[in-house]
Amino acid sequence: MKPPRFLYCIATALFVLVVLTPILYMLLSLLNTDGVGGALNHISLFDRRQIGLAGNSLGTALGATAGCLLIGPPLAYFLLRTNLWGKNVLKVLCLVPMLIPPYVHAIVWNDVSRTLGDWLPLDVHSVWGVIFVLTLAYFPFVMLMALSGLESIDRNMEEASLLHHGEWATLRRVTLPLATPHILSGAVFVFIFAITDFSVPDILRVRVYPVEIFVQFSAFYNEAGAMMLSLPLMAITFLLVLVQRRILKDRSYVNMYGGRSNASHHRLGRWNVCVFMLALVVVGLSVATPIWDLMERAGALSNYIRVLKTSYSQILYSLFVSSIGAAATLFLGLLLAIVIERSRSEKVKSIFLYAAIAPLAVPATTLGIGMIRVWNRPATDFVFESTWVTVFGYVARFLPFAVMAIASNLKQISPRIEEAAALATPHWLRVLWRIVLPLLSPGLTVGFFVVLILSFGEIGTTLLVIPPGRETIPIKIYNLMHYGANSMVAALSLMLIVIILALAGLFSAVYRRLSERVSGR
């Protein structure tokens, strides 16, 4: 059913105002001759320092992507397709690192390096250290995409291959090629997250583009220089976003009725012990070590009580602003997803699609600078000095995730259902409310909770745009860390993780119930 014209107008106006304007402002500012000249006087993209920045940024992104590819797909296969010991528990534990913000991983390993520096095989304050931390934080993304790819494979194709070939030949010739698009898509996501990450390199004192962008703006007030440093980063990441879209052009990111694969379980035999131990090593490094280190540094219960008394307002504010940001992102994401999936014009679809995923290519620090320049004006001070600027930052940063989650589920709803409903009522909004939204409820739930959890742990953009007198938990952790309050940082980080895990548990229960209702079970 074709969306009404007013939907295009609302979606375009909100998207341009909240998301596109800060990005375009920063890009167009370089067209100013004085801005370009001033930037070139201070920054050359081809001097030794900038080449070093490019090498560090590409090295960390490529290394983290390779590490996640080394861990994620094998884990997905062993957890889904084999008789691995305790695989149900391991599957849950392997997803936990994704719920721990990357900067918390960095804080932990920064502390571990101080106490166990002589025993560690690598220096965490290096490119290899950043790669190690980012791999532990992001491998669940590749694992999840690999699980989605394995669950979407038609079992009949594998069974036909098994009749003539062995298990390993089927894995190599059938299973892996069919799951590869999802795996590569997850790898592209990891590369983008890694190359635009500000917090981990900043904590581990490794100079990369996002850190240098922040320094140029906050320390030297060199706005044009910060934007020039953003250009190569944005070009690389946007190109990869286009590649990622092409890889998963007609595939779903989320399987509404997944998790009930009929694939047989391959018996590991004597290899079960080895695979189980390797999985425990991954869980130990990515889950047990952060939790244990934070608990040890947090100390006695009195420290938690003290932190809770001094931080309860930041906790409540973080939950409030993240919820508002997630709801606003979900609303705009729903409008864009409907336009993308239900528009009859391929040109309109493409324009809205690539515009919606473009924010993935913008570093958090660059987006924050753009928002300051757009909203810090006398006419818009009511936005810049209020919570709304933080909400807009969350919308601009995480809109692509909401669009992809909702559009993925919208693909699985036949347009004929909407056309049949339109025969009973000509009102598009009534069809949307009574038919489409109930069927979309699992995708809407995914979009809301993904944005909520990402917003709750966001630091890059929030650090620049949050109004004076306001503070979220990540910002307080970041500030306390620089003041050397290690026990408070550890206790507050644990509280952050516990809240995120509680939100994830709530999401899991709600999503399961909605999926069962939609599937009629």
QUIWOJO-V652598 format. One record per pair of residues at least 24 apart in sequence whose ideal C-beta (glycine too) atoms are under 6 Angstrom apart, sorted by the first residue. I is the first residue (numbers start at 1). GAP is how many residues later the second one is. D is the distance in whole Angstrom. If there is no record, write none. Layout:
# QUIWOJO-V652598
i->(I | I)
gap->(GAP | GAP)
d->(D | D)
This chain:
# QUIWOJO-V652598
i->(1 | 1 | 1 | 2 | 3 | 3 | 3 | 4 | 11 | 11 | 11 | 14 | 18 | 18 | 19 | 19 | 19 | 21 | 22 | 22 | 22 | 23 | 23 | 25 | 25 | 25 | 26 | 26 | 30 | 35 | 38 | 39 | 39 | 39 | 42 | 42 | 43 | 43 | 53 | 53 | 56 | 56 | 57 | 57 | 57 | 59 | 60 | 60 | 60 | 60 | 61 | 61 | 61 | 63 | 64 | 64 | 64 | 64 | 65 | 65 | 65 | 67 | 68 | 68 | 68 | 68 | 68 | 69 | 71 | 72 | 72 | 72 | 72 | 73 | 73 | 75 | 76 | 76 | 76 | 78 | 80 | 80 | 81 | 81 | 82 | 82 | 82 | 83 | 83 | 84 | 85 | 85 | 90 | 93 | 93 | 95 | 96 | 97 | 97 | 97 | 97 | 98 | 99 | 99 | 99 | 100 | 100 | 101 | 102 | 102 | 102 | 103 | 104 | 105 | 105 | 105 | 106 | 106 | 106 | 106 | 108 | 108 | 109 | 110 | 111 | 124 | 125 | 125 | 129 | 130 | 130 | 130 | 130 | 133 | 134 | 134 | 136 | 136 | 138 | 138 | 141 | 141 | 141 | 142 | 145 | 145 | 145 | 146 | 148 | 148 | 149 | 149 | 150 | 151 | 151 | 151 | 153 | 155 | 155 | 167 | 181 | 184 | 185 | 185 | 185 | 188 | 188 | 192 | 192 | 192 | 196 | 198 | 198 | 198 | 199 | 209 | 210 | 210 | 213 | 213 | 214 | 217 | 226 | 230 | 233 | 234 | 237 | 238 | 241 | 241 | 241 | 252 | 252 | 253 | 253 | 254 | 254 | 256 | 256 | 256 | 257 | 294 | 294 | 294 | 297 | 297 | 297 | 298 | 298 | 298 | 298 | 299 | 303 | 303 | 304 | 307 | 307 | 307 | 311 | 314 | 314 | 314 | 318 | 318 | 318 | 321 | 321 | 322 | 322 | 322 | 324 | 325 | 325 | 325 | 326 | 326 | 326 | 328 | 328 | 329 | 329 | 329 | 329 | 329 | 330 | 330 | 330 | 333 | 333 | 333 | 333 | 333 | 334 | 336 | 337 | 337 | 337 | 337 | 340 | 341 | 341 | 356 | 357 | 359 | 359 | 359 | 360 | 364 | 364 | 365 | 367 | 367 | 368 | 368 | 368 | 371 | 385 | 389 | 390 | 393 | 393 | 394 | 397 | 398 | 398 | 401 | 402 | 402 | 405 | 405 | 405 | 406 | 406 | 409 | 409 | 413 | 439 | 441 | 442 | 442 | 442 | 445 | 445 | 445 | 449 | 453 | 453)
gap->(417 | 418 | 421 | 342 | 335 | 336 | 339 | 424 | 324 | 325 | 328 | 318 | 374 | 377 | 340 | 377 | 380 | 353 | 348 | 349 | 352 | 339 | 347 | 345 | 348 | 349 | 201 | 344 | 197 | 189 | 186 | 185 | 186 | 189 | 180 | 183 | 182 | 185 | 156 | 159 | 71 | 152 | 138 | 151 | 152 | 68 | 67 | 70 | 71 | 134 | 130 | 133 | 134 | 68 | 67 | 70 | 71 | 130 | 122 | 125 | 126 | 68 | 67 | 70 | 71 | 74 | 122 | 118 | 68 | 67 | 70 | 71 | 74 | 73 | 110 | 68 | 67 | 70 | 71 | 197 | 67 | 70 | 182 | 185 | 183 | 184 | 186 | 182 | 184 | 191 | 187 | 191 | 189 | 190 | 194 | 45 | 191 | 39 | 40 | 43 | 189 | 42 | 401 | 402 | 405 | 190 | 397 | 356 | 35 | 97 | 98 | 96 | 389 | 28 | 31 | 32 | 27 | 94 | 97 | 98 | 182 | 185 | 24 | 93 | 182 | 80 | 79 | 80 | 75 | 70 | 71 | 74 | 76 | 67 | 60 | 66 | 149 | 150 | 52 | 55 | 45 | 48 | 49 | 44 | 37 | 40 | 41 | 37 | 34 | 107 | 30 | 33 | 29 | 104 | 107 | 110 | 25 | 107 | 108 | 99 | 66 | 63 | 59 | 62 | 63 | 52 | 56 | 45 | 48 | 168 | 167 | 166 | 167 | 262 | 260 | 24 | 153 | 155 | 152 | 153 | 151 | 152 | 143 | 136 | 130 | 127 | 124 | 123 | 116 | 119 | 120 | 156 | 159 | 151 | 155 | 154 | 192 | 153 | 156 | 186 | 262 | 196 | 199 | 200 | 189 | 190 | 193 | 189 | 192 | 193 | 196 | 188 | 184 | 188 | 187 | 181 | 184 | 185 | 181 | 157 | 159 | 162 | 138 | 154 | 155 | 66 | 69 | 130 | 133 | 134 | 67 | 66 | 69 | 130 | 122 | 125 | 126 | 63 | 67 | 66 | 69 | 70 | 73 | 122 | 72 | 117 | 118 | 66 | 69 | 70 | 73 | 114 | 72 | 67 | 66 | 69 | 70 | 73 | 67 | 66 | 69 | 47 | 43 | 37 | 40 | 41 | 40 | 96 | 97 | 95 | 29 | 94 | 93 | 96 | 97 | 94 | 82 | 76 | 76 | 68 | 72 | 61 | 64 | 53 | 56 | 49 | 45 | 49 | 38 | 41 | 42 | 37 | 41 | 31 | 34 | 26 | 79 | 73 | 69 | 72 | 73 | 65 | 66 | 69 | 58 | 47 | 50)
d->(4 | 6 | 6 | 6 | 5 | 6 | 5 | 5 | 4 | 5 | 6 | 5 | 5 | 5 | 6 | 5 | 6 | 5 | 3 | 5 | 5 | 6 | 6 | 5 | 6 | 5 | 5 | 4 | 6 | 4 | 5 | 4 | 5 | 5 | 6 | 5 | 5 | 6 | 6 | 6 | 6 | 5 | 6 | 4 | 5 | 5 | 6 | 5 | 6 | 6 | 5 | 4 | 4 | 4 | 5 | 4 | 5 | 4 | 5 | 5 | 5 | 3 | 6 | 5 | 4 | 4 | 5 | 6 | 4 | 5 | 3 | 4 | 6 | 4 | 5 | 5 | 5 | 4 | 5 | 5 | 6 | 5 | 6 | 6 | 6 | 5 | 5 | 5 | 5 | 6 | 6 | 5 | 5 | 5 | 6 | 5 | 5 | 6 | 6 | 6 | 4 | 4 | 5 | 6 | 6 | 6 | 6 | 4 | 4 | 6 | 5 | 4 | 5 | 5 | 6 | 5 | 5 | 4 | 4 | 6 | 4 | 5 | 6 | 6 | 6 | 6 | 5 | 5 | 5 | 6 | 5 | 6 | 5 | 5 | 5 | 6 | 6 | 4 | 5 | 6 | 5 | 5 | 6 | 4 | 5 | 6 | 3 | 5 | 5 | 6 | 3 | 3 | 5 | 6 | 5 | 5 | 5 | 5 | 6 | 6 | 5 | 5 | 5 | 5 | 5 | 5 | 4 | 5 | 6 | 6 | 4 | 6 | 5 | 4 | 5 | 5 | 5 | 5 | 5 | 6 | 5 | 5 | 6 | 4 | 6 | 5 | 4 | 4 | 5 | 5 | 6 | 4 | 6 | 5 | 4 | 5 | 6 | 6 | 6 | 5 | 5 | 4 | 5 | 5 | 6 | 6 | 4 | 6 | 4 | 4 | 6 | 5 | 5 | 5 | 5 | 5 | 4 | 5 | 6 | 5 | 5 | 5 | 6 | 4 | 5 | 6 | 5 | 5 | 4 | 4 | 5 | 5 | 3 | 5 | 5 | 4 | 4 | 6 | 5 | 5 | 6 | 6 | 5 | 5 | 6 | 5 | 5 | 6 | 3 | 5 | 5 | 6 | 6 | 5 | 5 | 4 | 4 | 6 | 6 | 5 | 4 | 5 | 5 | 6 | 6 | 6 | 5 | 3 | 5 | 6 | 6 | 5 | 4 | 3 | 5 | 5 | 5 | 5 | 6 | 4 | 5 | 4 | 6 | 5 | 5 | 5 | 4 | 6 | 5 | 4 | 4 | 5 | 5 | 6 | 3 | 5 | 6 | 5 | 6 | 5 | 5 | 6 | 5 | 6 | 4 | 6 | 6)
